[in-house]
Amino acid sequence: MTMMLGFQLCHAQTVNELFREFRGEENAACVELPWLPLRLLGLFVDDEAGQIVKLISSIRVLEVSDCSREVQDRLASKLQTLKMDDYEPLIVVKDDDNLVRMWGKMKDETIKELVVGVSGDGDAVLCHIKGRLSLDDLNFSMENNNVTLLSGK
């Protein structure tokens, strides 16, 4: 039993490892927005969205829809089994073959890191947001398979 646990821990992946593994795949899109471009973006968006942008220090997004089906399925599989030891599960939504999972690294009532994994229909997206968000900032609605984040302010 100890060997099995050790084997699982050796093969557990972190968010950073997933980004490193998949960003080099052919046709994978990996975009990172650090603090300064986000601050500049905050100047050009409406007040509500601008308030959320001010709370974010960086965003990384990994998207593999233009990759081979094998790469898409591999990332989707890893997202479905991803273990997030230092993060609290916030949301799990499953609809047919689509799965949305959201984790947060909390400090008191503030979310310091937010990880969102979306998989299904042969596609997968991983998003990693750093900042200082509250749970009220993450109010969202789901309509027609689209997710819209709304500010709680």
Helices and strands as residue ranges (DSSP letters): H 2-11, H 15-22, E 29-33, H 35-42, H 47-54, E 56-63, H 69-81, E 88-95, E 98-107, E 110-120, E 123-134, G 135-138, E 139-143, E 146-150
